[in-house]
Every structure is written in structure tokens, then in C-alpha cells.
């Protein structure tokens, strides 16, 4: 699996620097070491988030995935119990 080159905090800092408008996007990207296409992809993904909001969002996504796994497991258990009860009748 490809490792991410930039952290969310670095990406958000780049987006905030670009929002200030002191340098053109192409120059900022060149200094940062990324392509302008990456910048626009990140801008679409992160928008106006702060580093704290990005961490919170990542935490919520992990929690949501965990809860979805739990619900899936419970659904399988319920279906298994229904099958056993149906066979006993």
C-alpha cells in the first residue's frame, strides 16, 4: 500500500497559506513539493477545515466503521438464531 507523503496537518497548512493569497497556487505547490492537481483535490476534500476538525472527523469515521461492524455482526447473529428457531418448528 502506498504511504501518504503529506499529513493532514501539512495539507491544511498549505490550504490556509493558499487562502491568504500571498503567492500563486503553482508557486506554493512547487515550494511544498506537490502538484497543483493534488492541491485542488485536497481543497475539495478538506475545504476550510482546521487541523482539530480534521482529527475529529478522522476519529468519527473510525468510530462509525466500528459501529457498522458491530451492527453487521449482530445482524448475522440474529439471522443465525432465526434459522435455528425455524428448524426446530
PyMOL Python script that loads the backbone (N, CA, C, O; Angstrom):
from pymol import cmd

cmd.read_pdbstr("""\
ATOM      1  N   UNK A   1       0.839  -1.184   0.000  1.00  0.00           N
ATOM      2  CA  UNK A   1       0.000   0.000   0.000  1.00  0.00           C
ATOM      3  C   UNK A   1       0.880   1.243   0.000  1.00  0.00           C
ATOM      4  O   UNK A   1       1.889   1.302   0.704  1.00  0.00           O
ATOM      5  N   UNK A   2       0.496   2.218  -0.784  1.00  0.00           N
ATOM      6  CA  UNK A   2       1.274   3.436  -0.882  1.00  0.00           C
ATOM      7  C   UNK A   2       1.122   4.271   0.382  1.00  0.00           C
ATOM      8  O   UNK A   2       0.013   4.496   0.868  1.00  0.00           O
ATOM      9  N   UNK A   3       2.251   4.724   0.902  1.00  0.00           N
ATOM     10  CA  UNK A   3       2.236   5.542   2.113  1.00  0.00           C
ATOM     11  C   UNK A   3       1.969   6.998   1.734  1.00  0.00           C
ATOM     12  O   UNK A   3       2.476   7.489   0.725  1.00  0.00           O
ATOM     13  N   UNK A   4       1.177   7.676   2.545  1.00  0.00           N
ATOM     14  CA  UNK A   4       0.889   9.085   2.278  1.00  0.00           C
ATOM     15  C   UNK A   4       2.156   9.899   2.499  1.00  0.00           C
ATOM     16  O   UNK A   4       2.899   9.680   3.456  1.00  0.00           O
ATOM     17  N   UNK A   5       2.383  10.837   1.599  1.00  0.00           N
ATOM     18  CA  UNK A   5       3.572  11.663   1.684  1.00  0.00           C
ATOM     19  C   UNK A   5       3.369  12.855   2.617  1.00  0.00           C
ATOM     20  O   UNK A   5       4.308  13.316   3.265  1.00  0.00           O
ATOM     21  N   UNK A   6       2.140  13.345   2.676  1.00  0.00           N
ATOM     22  CA  UNK A   6       1.856  14.527   3.479  1.00  0.00           C
ATOM     23  C   UNK A   6       0.800  14.203   4.534  1.00  0.00           C
ATOM     24  O   UNK A   6      -0.132  13.441   4.279  1.00  0.00           O
ATOM     25  N   UNK A   7       0.956  14.784   5.708  1.00  0.00           N
ATOM     26  CA  UNK A   7      -0.029  14.598   6.765  1.00  0.00           C
ATOM     27  C   UNK A   7      -1.188  15.566   6.544  1.00  0.00           C
ATOM     28  O   UNK A   7      -1.079  16.530   5.786  1.00  0.00           O
ATOM     29  N   UNK A   8      -2.291  15.287   7.217  1.00  0.00           N
ATOM     30  CA  UNK A   8      -3.449  16.179   7.096  1.00  0.00           C
ATOM     31  C   UNK A   8      -3.111  17.579   7.582  1.00  0.00           C
ATOM     32  O   UNK A   8      -3.574  18.567   7.012  1.00  0.00           O
ATOM     33  N   UNK A   9      -2.308  17.665   8.628  1.00  0.00           N
ATOM     34  CA  UNK A   9      -1.937  18.978   9.168  1.00  0.00           C
ATOM     35  C   UNK A   9      -1.146  19.777   8.140  1.00  0.00           C
ATOM     36  O   UNK A   9      -1.367  20.978   7.980  1.00  0.00           O
ATOM     37  N   UNK A  10      -0.214  19.107   7.434  1.00  0.00           N
ATOM     38  CA  UNK A  10       0.570  19.795   6.406  1.00  0.00           C
ATOM     39  C   UNK A  10      -0.324  20.260   5.260  1.00  0.00           C
ATOM     40  O   UNK A  10      -0.172  21.370   4.750  1.00  0.00           O
ATOM     41  N   UNK A  11      -1.246  19.408   4.869  1.00  0.00           N
ATOM     42  CA  UNK A  11      -2.151  19.742   3.770  1.00  0.00           C
ATOM     43  C   UNK A  11      -3.017  20.935   4.147  1.00  0.00           C
ATOM     44  O   UNK A  11      -3.208  21.847   3.342  1.00  0.00           O
ATOM     45  N   UNK A  12      -3.540  20.930   5.365  1.00  0.00           N
ATOM     46  CA  UNK A  12      -4.399  22.037   5.816  1.00  0.00           C
ATOM     47  C   UNK A  12      -3.602  23.329   5.909  1.00  0.00           C
ATOM     48  O   UNK A  12      -4.121  24.403   5.603  1.00  0.00           O
ATOM     49  N   UNK A  13      -2.345  23.233   6.330  1.00  0.00           N
ATOM     50  CA  UNK A  13      -1.500  24.435   6.374  1.00  0.00           C
ATOM     51  C   UNK A  13      -1.295  24.987   4.968  1.00  0.00           C
ATOM     52  O   UNK A  13      -1.349  26.201   4.771  1.00  0.00           O
ATOM     53  N   UNK A  14      -1.061  24.121   3.992  1.00  0.00           N
ATOM     54  CA  UNK A  14      -0.919  24.568   2.607  1.00  0.00           C
ATOM     55  C   UNK A  14      -2.195  25.262   2.131  1.00  0.00           C
ATOM     56  O   UNK A  14      -2.135  26.313   1.494  1.00  0.00           O
ATOM     57  N   UNK A  15      -3.343  24.673   2.443  1.00  0.00           N
ATOM     58  CA  UNK A  15      -4.614  25.267   2.024  1.00  0.00           C
ATOM     59  C   UNK A  15      -4.830  26.628   2.675  1.00  0.00           C
ATOM     60  O   UNK A  15      -5.349  27.547   2.041  1.00  0.00           O
ATOM     61  N   UNK A  16      -4.434  26.757   3.933  1.00  0.00           N
ATOM     62  CA  UNK A  16      -4.581  28.031   4.618  1.00  0.00           C
ATOM     63  C   UNK A  16      -3.636  29.079   4.032  1.00  0.00           C
ATOM     64  O   UNK A  16      -4.004  30.246   3.893  1.00  0.00           O
ATOM     65  N   UNK A  17      -2.406  28.655   3.687  1.00  0.00           N
ATOM     66  CA  UNK A  17      -1.463  29.585   3.056  1.00  0.00           C
ATOM     67  C   UNK A  17      -1.986  30.051   1.699  1.00  0.00           C
ATOM     68  O   UNK A  17      -1.842  31.218   1.334  1.00  0.00           O
ATOM     69  N   UNK A  18      -2.588  29.134   0.965  1.00  0.00           N
ATOM     70  CA  UNK A  18      -3.129  29.495  -0.348  1.00  0.00           C
ATOM     71  C   UNK A  18      -4.314  30.446  -0.202  1.00  0.00           C
ATOM     72  O   UNK A  18      -4.519  31.330  -1.034  1.00  0.00           O
ATOM     73  N   UNK A  19      -5.089  30.255   0.862  1.00  0.00           N
ATOM     74  CA  UNK A  19      -6.259  31.112   1.080  1.00  0.00           C
ATOM     75  C   UNK A  19      -5.838  32.556   1.366  1.00  0.00           C
ATOM     76  O   UNK A  19      -6.569  33.495   1.048  1.00  0.00           O
ATOM     77  N   UNK A  20      -4.655  32.729   1.967  1.00  0.00           N
ATOM     78  CA  UNK A  20      -4.161  34.073   2.241  1.00  0.00           C
ATOM     79  C   UNK A  20      -3.901  34.837   0.950  1.00  0.00           C
ATOM     80  O   UNK A  20      -4.041  36.060   0.913  1.00  0.00           O
ATOM     81  N   UNK A  21      -3.524  34.124  -0.112  1.00  0.00           N
ATOM     82  CA  UNK A  21      -3.340  34.746  -1.415  1.00  0.00           C
ATOM     83  C   UNK A  21      -2.043  35.505  -1.589  1.00  0.00           C
ATOM     84  O   UNK A  21      -1.951  36.348  -2.481  1.00  0.00           O
ATOM     85  N   UNK A  22      -1.044  35.240  -0.778  1.00  0.00           N
ATOM     86  CA  UNK A  22       0.219  35.951  -0.897  1.00  0.00           C
ATOM     87  C   UNK A  22       1.061  35.438  -2.060  1.00  0.00           C
ATOM     88  O   UNK A  22       1.863  36.185  -2.620  1.00  0.00           O
ATOM     89  N   UNK A  23       0.884  34.165  -2.429  1.00  0.00           N
ATOM     90  CA  UNK A  23       1.625  33.567  -3.530  1.00  0.00           C
ATOM     91  C   UNK A  23       0.645  32.847  -4.453  1.00  0.00           C
ATOM     92  O   UNK A  23      -0.414  32.408  -4.006  1.00  0.00           O
ATOM     93  N   UNK A  24       0.985  32.722  -5.722  1.00  0.00           N
ATOM     94  CA  UNK A  24       0.140  31.935  -6.620  1.00  0.00           C
ATOM     95  C   UNK A  24       0.134  30.458  -6.195  1.00  0.00           C
ATOM     96  O   UNK A  24       1.073  29.978  -5.560  1.00  0.00           O
ATOM     97  N   UNK A  25      -0.923  29.765  -6.551  1.00  0.00           N
ATOM     98  CA  UNK A  25      -1.085  28.357  -6.183  1.00  0.00           C
ATOM     99  C   UNK A  25       0.072  27.517  -6.711  1.00  0.00           C
ATOM    100  O   UNK A  25       0.606  26.668  -5.997  1.00  0.00           O
ATOM    101  N   UNK A  26       0.459  27.755  -7.968  1.00  0.00           N
ATOM    102  CA  UNK A  26       1.529  26.958  -8.570  1.00  0.00           C
ATOM    103  C   UNK A  26       2.837  27.102  -7.804  1.00  0.00           C
ATOM    104  O   UNK A  26       3.569  26.130  -7.618  1.00  0.00           O
ATOM    105  N   UNK A  27       3.121  28.319  -7.363  1.00  0.00           N
ATOM    106  CA  UNK A  27       4.365  28.558  -6.615  1.00  0.00           C
ATOM    107  C   UNK A  27       4.305  27.888  -5.237  1.00  0.00           C
ATOM    108  O   UNK A  27       5.287  27.289  -4.799  1.00  0.00           O
ATOM    109  N   UNK A  28       3.174  27.986  -4.563  1.00  0.00           N
ATOM    110  CA  UNK A  28       3.011  27.320  -3.266  1.00  0.00           C
ATOM    111  C   UNK A  28       3.197  25.809  -3.399  1.00  0.00           C
ATOM    112  O   UNK A  28       3.873  25.175  -2.589  1.00  0.00           O
ATOM    113  N   UNK A  29       2.583  25.251  -4.436  1.00  0.00           N
ATOM    114  CA  UNK A  29       2.686  23.801  -4.647  1.00  0.00           C
ATOM    115  C   UNK A  29       4.124  23.396  -4.946  1.00  0.00           C
ATOM    116  O   UNK A  29       4.593  22.365  -4.465  1.00  0.00           O
ATOM    117  N   UNK A  30       4.822  24.199  -5.734  1.00  0.00           N
ATOM    118  CA  UNK A  30       6.214  23.903  -6.045  1.00  0.00           C
ATOM    119  C   UNK A  30       7.057  23.917  -4.770  1.00  0.00           C
ATOM    120  O   UNK A  30       7.878  23.024  -4.559  1.00  0.00           O
ATOM    121  N   UNK A  31       6.858  24.921  -3.925  1.00  0.00           N
ATOM    122  CA  UNK A  31       7.592  25.007  -2.657  1.00  0.00           C
ATOM    123  C   UNK A  31       7.240  23.848  -1.733  1.00  0.00           C
ATOM    124  O   UNK A  31       8.099  23.338  -1.014  1.00  0.00           O
ATOM    125  N   UNK A  32       5.991  23.441  -1.753  1.00  0.00           N
ATOM    126  CA  UNK A  32       5.515  22.374  -0.872  1.00  0.00           C
ATOM    127  C   UNK A  32       5.916  20.994  -1.383  1.00  0.00           C
ATOM    128  O   UNK A  32       6.059  20.053  -0.602  1.00  0.00           O
ATOM    129  N   UNK A  33       6.098  20.877  -2.713  1.00  0.00           N
ATOM    130  CA  UNK A  33       6.505  19.609  -3.298  1.00  0.00           C
ATOM    131  C   UNK A  33       5.344  18.754  -3.766  1.00  0.00           C
ATOM    132  O   UNK A  33       5.418  17.526  -3.742  1.00  0.00           O
ATOM    133  N   UNK A  34       4.279  19.401  -4.188  1.00  0.00           N
ATOM    134  CA  UNK A  34       3.121  18.665  -4.698  1.00  0.00           C
ATOM    135  C   UNK A  34       2.683  19.286  -6.013  1.00  0.00           C
ATOM    136  O   UNK A  34       3.190  20.334  -6.413  1.00  0.00           O
ATOM    137  N   UNK A  35       1.749  18.641  -6.677  1.00  0.00           N
ATOM    138  CA  UNK A  35       1.247  19.165  -7.939  1.00  0.00           C
ATOM    139  C   UNK A  35       0.016  20.034  -7.682  1.00  0.00           C
ATOM    140  O   UNK A  35      -0.664  19.868  -6.669  1.00  0.00           O
ATOM    141  N   UNK A  36      -0.265  20.945  -8.587  1.00  0.00           N
ATOM    142  CA  UNK A  36      -1.493  21.739  -8.433  1.00  0.00           C
ATOM    143  C   UNK A  36      -2.747  20.866  -8.439  1.00  0.00           C
ATOM    144  O   UNK A  36      -3.740  21.205  -7.795  1.00  0.00           O
ATOM    145  N   UNK A  37      -2.708  19.751  -9.157  1.00  0.00           N
ATOM    146  CA  UNK A  37      -3.863  18.840  -9.164  1.00  0.00           C
ATOM    147  C   UNK A  37      -4.108  18.291  -7.764  1.00  0.00           C
ATOM    148  O   UNK A  37      -5.256  18.172  -7.333  1.00  0.00           O
ATOM    149  N   UNK A  38      -3.035  17.956  -7.055  1.00  0.00           N
ATOM    150  CA  UNK A  38      -3.175  17.482  -5.673  1.00  0.00           C
ATOM    151  C   UNK A  38      -3.780  18.574  -4.798  1.00  0.00           C
ATOM    152  O   UNK A  38      -4.627  18.303  -3.947  1.00  0.00           O
ATOM    153  N   UNK A  39      -3.337  19.811  -5.016  1.00  0.00           N
ATOM    154  CA  UNK A  39      -3.868  20.932  -4.243  1.00  0.00           C
ATOM    155  C   UNK A  39      -5.385  21.028  -4.398  1.00  0.00           C
ATOM    156  O   UNK A  39      -6.110  21.158  -3.412  1.00  0.00           O
ATOM    157  N   UNK A  40      -5.860  20.961  -5.647  1.00  0.00           N
ATOM    158  CA  UNK A  40      -7.293  21.104  -5.879  1.00  0.00           C
ATOM    159  C   UNK A  40      -8.075  19.900  -5.347  1.00  0.00           C
ATOM    160  O   UNK A  40      -9.215  20.049  -4.908  1.00  0.00           O
ATOM    161  N   UNK A  41      -7.476  18.723  -5.382  1.00  0.00           N
ATOM    162  CA  UNK A  41      -8.111  17.543  -4.786  1.00  0.00           C
ATOM    163  C   UNK A  41      -8.239  17.720  -3.279  1.00  0.00           C
ATOM    164  O   UNK A  41      -9.287  17.437  -2.699  1.00  0.00           O
ATOM    165  N   UNK A  42      -7.167  18.191  -2.651  1.00  0.00           N
ATOM    166  CA  UNK A  42      -7.191  18.412  -1.200  1.00  0.00           C
ATOM    167  C   UNK A  42      -8.173  19.523  -0.841  1.00  0.00           C
ATOM    168  O   UNK A  42      -8.871  19.441   0.169  1.00  0.00           O
ATOM    169  N   UNK A  43      -8.221  20.556  -1.669  1.00  0.00           N
ATOM    170  CA  UNK A  43      -9.139  21.664  -1.401  1.00  0.00           C
ATOM    171  C   UNK A  43     -10.584  21.165  -1.437  1.00  0.00           C
ATOM    172  O   UNK A  43     -11.414  21.586  -0.632  1.00  0.00           O
ATOM    173  N   UNK A  44     -10.869  20.276  -2.365  1.00  0.00           N
ATOM    174  CA  UNK A  44     -12.208  19.710  -2.472  1.00  0.00           C
ATOM    175  C   UNK A  44     -12.516  18.836  -1.258  1.00  0.00           C
ATOM    176  O   UNK A  44     -13.639  18.834  -0.756  1.00  0.00           O
ATOM    177  N   UNK A  45     -11.506  18.092  -0.789  1.00  0.00           N
ATOM    178  CA  UNK A  45     -11.718  17.168   0.325  1.00  0.00           C
ATOM    179  C   UNK A  45     -11.774  17.896   1.672  1.00  0.00           C
ATOM    180  O   UNK A  45     -12.675  17.647   2.473  1.00  0.00           O
ATOM    181  N   UNK A  46     -10.827  18.784   1.919  1.00  0.00           N
ATOM    182  CA  UNK A  46     -10.710  19.408   3.234  1.00  0.00           C
ATOM    183  C   UNK A  46     -11.390  20.768   3.329  1.00  0.00           C
ATOM    184  O   UNK A  46     -11.828  21.151   4.414  1.00  0.00           O
ATOM    185  N   UNK A  47     -11.491  21.496   2.248  1.00  0.00           N
ATOM    186  CA  UNK A  47     -12.160  22.789   2.260  1.00  0.00           C
ATOM    187  C   UNK A  47     -11.560  23.745   3.274  1.00  0.00           C
ATOM    188  O   UNK A  47     -10.364  24.035   3.229  1.00  0.00           O
ATOM    189  N   UNK A  48     -12.384  24.235   4.187  1.00  0.00           N
ATOM    190  CA  UNK A  48     -11.943  25.219   5.187  1.00  0.00           C
ATOM    191  C   UNK A  48     -11.751  24.595   6.562  1.00  0.00           C
ATOM    192  O   UNK A  48     -11.914  25.281   7.571  1.00  0.00           O
ATOM    193  N   UNK A  49     -11.410  23.317   6.627  1.00  0.00           N
ATOM    194  CA  UNK A  49     -11.265  22.672   7.932  1.00  0.00           C
ATOM    195  C   UNK A  49      -9.979  23.113   8.621  1.00  0.00           C
ATOM    196  O   UNK A  49      -9.015  23.532   7.981  1.00  0.00           O
ATOM    197  N   UNK A  50      -9.999  23.005   9.930  1.00  0.00           N
ATOM    198  CA  UNK A  50      -8.803  23.258  10.733  1.00  0.00           C
ATOM    199  C   UNK A  50      -8.194  21.912  11.098  1.00  0.00           C
ATOM    200  O   UNK A  50      -8.857  20.885  10.952  1.00  0.00           O
ATOM    201  N   UNK A  51      -6.954  21.890  11.566  1.00  0.00           N
ATOM    202  CA  UNK A  51      -6.348  20.604  11.953  1.00  0.00           C
ATOM    203  C   UNK A  51      -7.155  19.866  13.026  1.00  0.00           C
ATOM    204  O   UNK A  51      -7.246  18.639  12.997  1.00  0.00           O
ATOM    205  N   UNK A  52      -7.739  20.608  13.970  1.00  0.00           N
ATOM    206  CA  UNK A  52      -8.543  19.967  15.013  1.00  0.00           C
ATOM    207  C   UNK A  52      -9.792  19.317  14.426  1.00  0.00           C
ATOM    208  O   UNK A  52     -10.172  18.216  14.824  1.00  0.00           O
ATOM    209  N   UNK A  53     -10.426  20.001  13.483  1.00  0.00           N
ATOM    210  CA  UNK A  53     -11.608  19.443  12.847  1.00  0.00           C
ATOM    211  C   UNK A  53     -11.263  18.194  12.042  1.00  0.00           C
ATOM    212  O   UNK A  53     -12.043  17.243  12.012  1.00  0.00           O
ATOM    213  N   UNK A  54     -10.103  18.188  11.392  1.00  0.00           N
ATOM    214  CA  UNK A  54      -9.682  17.027  10.608  1.00  0.00           C
ATOM    215  C   UNK A  54      -9.452  15.819  11.521  1.00  0.00           C
ATOM    216  O   UNK A  54      -9.835  14.697  11.188  1.00  0.00           O
ATOM    217  N   UNK A  55      -8.826  16.060  12.673  1.00  0.00           N
ATOM    218  CA  UNK A  55      -8.606  14.966  13.634  1.00  0.00           C
ATOM    219  C   UNK A  55      -9.940  14.440  14.145  1.00  0.00           C
ATOM    220  O   UNK A  55     -10.131  13.230  14.262  1.00  0.00           O
ATOM    221  N   UNK A  56     -10.851  15.340  14.447  1.00  0.00           N
ATOM    222  CA  UNK A  56     -12.163  14.933  14.945  1.00  0.00           C
ATOM    223  C   UNK A  56     -12.917  14.133  13.886  1.00  0.00           C
ATOM    224  O   UNK A  56     -13.551  13.125  14.197  1.00  0.00           O
ATOM    225  N   UNK A  57     -12.847  14.581  12.647  1.00  0.00           N
ATOM    226  CA  UNK A  57     -13.511  13.867  11.553  1.00  0.00           C
ATOM    227  C   UNK A  57     -12.929  12.469  11.389  1.00  0.00           C
ATOM    228  O   UNK A  57     -13.678  11.507  11.214  1.00  0.00           O
ATOM    229  N   UNK A  58     -11.612  12.342  11.443  1.00  0.00           N
ATOM    230  CA  UNK A  58     -10.960  11.037  11.332  1.00  0.00           C
ATOM    231  C   UNK A  58     -11.410  10.124  12.471  1.00  0.00           C
ATOM    232  O   UNK A  58     -11.678   8.943  12.252  1.00  0.00           O
ATOM    233  N   UNK A  59     -11.495  10.671  13.685  1.00  0.00           N
ATOM    234  CA  UNK A  59     -11.944   9.889  14.842  1.00  0.00           C
ATOM    235  C   UNK A  59     -13.393   9.431  14.649  1.00  0.00           C
ATOM    236  O   UNK A  59     -13.723   8.280  14.935  1.00  0.00           O
ATOM    237  N   UNK A  60     -14.253  10.324  14.168  1.00  0.00           N
ATOM    238  CA  UNK A  60     -15.658   9.968  13.942  1.00  0.00           C
ATOM    239  C   UNK A  60     -15.803   8.907  12.854  1.00  0.00           C
ATOM    240  O   UNK A  60     -16.661   8.030  12.952  1.00  0.00           O
ATOM    241  N   UNK A  61     -14.971   8.982  11.824  1.00  0.00           N
ATOM    242  CA  UNK A  61     -15.018   7.974  10.763  1.00  0.00           C
ATOM    243  C   UNK A  61     -14.622   6.595  11.295  1.00  0.00           C
ATOM    244  O   UNK A  61     -15.232   5.588  10.934  1.00  0.00           O
ATOM    245  N   UNK A  62     -13.600   6.553  12.156  1.00  0.00           N
ATOM    246  CA  UNK A  62     -13.190   5.278  12.756  1.00  0.00           C
ATOM    247  C   UNK A  62     -14.296   4.723  13.650  1.00  0.00           C
ATOM    248  O   UNK A  62     -14.594   3.529  13.615  1.00  0.00           O
ATOM    249  N   UNK A  63     -14.892   5.591  14.440  1.00  0.00           N
ATOM    250  CA  UNK A  63     -15.980   5.167  15.329  1.00  0.00           C
ATOM    251  C   UNK A  63     -17.174   4.654  14.523  1.00  0.00           C
ATOM    252  O   UNK A  63     -17.790   3.655  14.896  1.00  0.00           O
ATOM    253  N   UNK A  64     -17.498   5.323  13.435  1.00  0.00           N
ATOM    254  CA  UNK A  64     -18.594   4.906  12.583  1.00  0.00           C
ATOM    255  C   UNK A  64     -18.314   3.529  11.974  1.00  0.00           C
ATOM    256  O   UNK A  64     -19.209   2.685  11.921  1.00  0.00           O
ATOM    257  N   UNK A  65     -17.097   3.300  11.521  1.00  0.00           N
ATOM    258  CA  UNK A  65     -16.735   1.995  10.960  1.00  0.00           C
ATOM    259  C   UNK A  65     -16.853   0.898  12.013  1.00  0.00           C
ATOM    260  O   UNK A  65     -17.314  -0.206  11.721  1.00  0.00           O
ATOM    261  N   UNK A  66     -16.434   1.208  13.237  1.00  0.00           N
ATOM    262  CA  UNK A  66     -16.522   0.225  14.324  1.00  0.00           C
ATOM    263  C   UNK A  66     -17.984  -0.120  14.613  1.00  0.00           C
ATOM    264  O   UNK A  66     -18.330  -1.290  14.780  1.00  0.00           O
ATOM    265  N   UNK A  67     -18.831   0.894  14.669  1.00  0.00           N
ATOM    266  CA  UNK A  67     -20.244   0.661  14.943  1.00  0.00           C
ATOM    267  C   UNK A  67     -20.921  -0.119  13.812  1.00  0.00           C
ATOM    268  O   UNK A  67     -21.781  -0.962  14.067  1.00  0.00           O
ATOM    269  N   UNK A  68     -20.537   0.159  12.574  1.00  0.00           N
ATOM    270  CA  UNK A  68     -21.093  -0.588  11.456  1.00  0.00           C
ATOM    271  C   UNK A  68     -20.703  -2.065  11.517  1.00  0.00           C
ATOM    272  O   UNK A  68     -21.507  -2.933  11.180  1.00  0.00           O
ATOM    273  N   UNK A  69     -19.469  -2.351  11.947  1.00  0.00           N
ATOM    274  CA  UNK A  69     -19.044  -3.751  12.114  1.00  0.00           C
ATOM    275  C   UNK A  69     -19.876  -4.434  13.187  1.00  0.00           C
ATOM    276  O   UNK A  69     -20.291  -5.581  13.019  1.00  0.00           O
ATOM    277  N   UNK A  70     -20.121  -3.739  14.284  1.00  0.00           N
ATOM    278  CA  UNK A  70     -20.916  -4.308  15.376  1.00  0.00           C
ATOM    279  C   UNK A  70     -22.329  -4.612  14.898  1.00  0.00           C
ATOM    280  O   UNK A  70     -22.861  -5.687  15.178  1.00  0.00           O
ATOM    281  N   UNK A  71     -22.939  -3.675  14.180  1.00  0.00           N
ATOM    282  CA  UNK A  71     -24.291  -3.883  13.668  1.00  0.00           C
ATOM    283  C   UNK A  71     -24.314  -5.065  12.702  1.00  0.00           C
ATOM    284  O   UNK A  71     -25.248  -5.867  12.727  1.00  0.00           O
ATOM    285  N   UNK A  72     -23.318  -5.174  11.873  1.00  0.00           N
ATOM    286  CA  UNK A  72     -23.248  -6.301  10.940  1.00  0.00           C
ATOM    287  C   UNK A  72     -23.140  -7.632  11.654  1.00  0.00           C
ATOM    288  O   UNK A  72     -23.795  -8.601  11.270  1.00  0.00           O
ATOM    289  N   UNK A  73     -22.316  -7.685  12.691  1.00  0.00           N
ATOM    290  CA  UNK A  73     -22.173  -8.919  13.468  1.00  0.00           C
ATOM    291  C   UNK A  73     -23.487  -9.279  14.155  1.00  0.00           C
ATOM    292  O   UNK A  73     -23.877 -10.447  14.173  1.00  0.00           O
ATOM    293  N   UNK A  74     -24.162  -8.297  14.713  1.00  0.00           N
ATOM    294  CA  UNK A  74     -25.434  -8.559  15.380  1.00  0.00           C
ATOM    295  C   UNK A  74     -26.481  -9.044  14.381  1.00  0.00           C
ATOM    296  O   UNK A  74     -27.289  -9.918  14.696  1.00  0.00           O
ATOM    297  N   UNK A  75     -26.464  -8.486  13.200  1.00  0.00           N
ATOM    298  CA  UNK A  75     -27.417  -8.917  12.176  1.00  0.00           C
ATOM    299  C   UNK A  75     -27.177 -10.388  11.817  1.00  0.00           C
ATOM    300  O   UNK A  75     -28.129 -11.153  11.661  1.00  0.00           O
ATOM    301  N   UNK A  76     -25.910 -10.781  11.686  1.00  0.00           N
ATOM    302  CA  UNK A  76     -25.597 -12.178  11.395  1.00  0.00           C
ATOM    303  C   UNK A  76     -26.044 -13.097  12.522  1.00  0.00           C
ATOM    304  O   UNK A  76     -26.575 -14.179  12.270  1.00  0.00           O
ATOM    305  N   UNK A  77     -25.832 -12.671  13.761  1.00  0.00           N
ATOM    306  CA  UNK A  77     -26.247 -13.480  14.907  1.00  0.00           C
ATOM    307  C   UNK A  77     -27.772 -13.636  14.940  1.00  0.00           C
ATOM    308  O   UNK A  77     -28.278 -14.724  15.215  1.00  0.00           O
ATOM    309  N   UNK A  78     -28.490 -12.568  14.664  1.00  0.00           N
ATOM    310  CA  UNK A  78     -29.956 -12.626  14.655  1.00  0.00           C
ATOM    311  C   UNK A  78     -30.437 -13.568  13.561  1.00  0.00           C
ATOM    312  O   UNK A  78     -31.349 -14.364  13.786  1.00  0.00           O
ATOM    313  N   UNK A  79     -29.838 -13.486  12.390  1.00  0.00           N
ATOM    314  CA  UNK A  79     -30.217 -14.383  11.295  1.00  0.00           C
ATOM    315  C   UNK A  79     -29.932 -15.833  11.656  1.00  0.00           C
ATOM    316  O   UNK A  79     -30.725 -16.716  11.328  1.00  0.00           O
ATOM    317  N   UNK A  80     -28.809 -16.094  12.329  1.00  0.00           N
ATOM    318  CA  UNK A  80     -28.474 -17.458  12.731  1.00  0.00           C
ATOM    319  C   UNK A  80     -29.491 -17.983  13.745  1.00  0.00           C
ATOM    320  O   UNK A  80     -29.904 -19.139  13.662  1.00  0.00           O
ATOM    321  N   UNK A  81     -29.894 -17.155  14.689  1.00  0.00           N
ATOM    322  CA  UNK A  81     -30.884 -17.564  15.686  1.00  0.00           C
ATOM    323  C   UNK A  81     -32.226 -17.841  15.007  1.00  0.00           C
ATOM    324  O   UNK A  81     -32.909 -18.804  15.354  1.00  0.00           O
ATOM    325  N   UNK A  82     -32.602 -17.009  14.052  1.00  0.00           N
ATOM    326  CA  UNK A  82     -33.854 -17.221  13.322  1.00  0.00           C
ATOM    327  C   UNK A  82     -33.825 -18.549  12.568  1.00  0.00           C
ATOM    328  O   UNK A  82     -34.830 -19.259  12.538  1.00  0.00           O
ATOM    329  N   UNK A  83     -32.704 -18.891  11.967  1.00  0.00           N
ATOM    330  CA  UNK A  83     -32.572 -20.145  11.242  1.00  0.00           C
ATOM    331  C   UNK A  83     -32.726 -21.346  12.177  1.00  0.00           C
ATOM    332  O   UNK A  83     -33.402 -22.322  11.850  1.00  0.00           O
ATOM    333  N   UNK A  84     -32.082 -21.255  13.351  1.00  0.00           N
ATOM    334  CA  UNK A  84     -32.171 -22.348  14.316  1.00  0.00           C
ATOM    335  C   UNK A  84     -33.606 -22.506  14.805  1.00  0.00           C
ATOM    336  O   UNK A  84     -34.114 -23.623  14.907  1.00  0.00           O
ATOM    337  N   UNK A  85     -34.254 -21.394  15.104  1.00  0.00           N
ATOM    338  CA  UNK A  85     -35.638 -21.468  15.566  1.00  0.00           C
ATOM    339  C   UNK A  85     -36.571 -22.002  14.458  1.00  0.00           C
ATOM    340  O   UNK A  85     -37.523 -22.726  14.747  1.00  0.00           O
ATOM    341  N   UNK A  86     -36.304 -21.654  13.238  1.00  0.00           N
ATOM    342  CA  UNK A  86     -37.137 -22.128  12.130  1.00  0.00           C
ATOM    343  C   UNK A  86     -36.981 -23.634  11.933  1.00  0.00           C
ATOM    344  O   UNK A  86     -37.948 -24.307  11.575  1.00  0.00           O
ATOM    345  N   UNK A  87     -35.789 -24.174  12.159  1.00  0.00           N
ATOM    346  CA  UNK A  87     -35.557 -25.614  12.015  1.00  0.00           C
ATOM    347  C   UNK A  87     -36.224 -26.410  13.138  1.00  0.00           C
ATOM    348  O   UNK A  87     -36.618 -27.557  12.928  1.00  0.00           O
ATOM    349  N   UNK A  88     -36.350 -25.831  14.293  1.00  0.00           N
ATOM    350  CA  UNK A  88     -36.952 -26.537  15.432  1.00  0.00           C
ATOM    351  C   UNK A  88     -38.449 -26.690  15.249  1.00  0.00           C
ATOM    352  O   UNK A  88     -39.028 -27.590  15.858  1.00  0.00           O
ATOM    353  N   UNK A  89     -39.097 -25.885  14.465  1.00  0.00           N
ATOM    354  CA  UNK A  89     -40.548 -25.937  14.281  1.00  0.00           C
ATOM    355  C   UNK A  89     -40.939 -26.999  13.338  1.00  0.00           C
ATOM    356  O   UNK A  89     -42.127 -27.180  13.069  1.00  0.00           O
TER     357      UNK A  89
END
""", "prot")
cmd.dss("prot")
cmd.show_as("cartoon", "prot")
cmd.util.cbc("prot")
cmd.orient("prot")
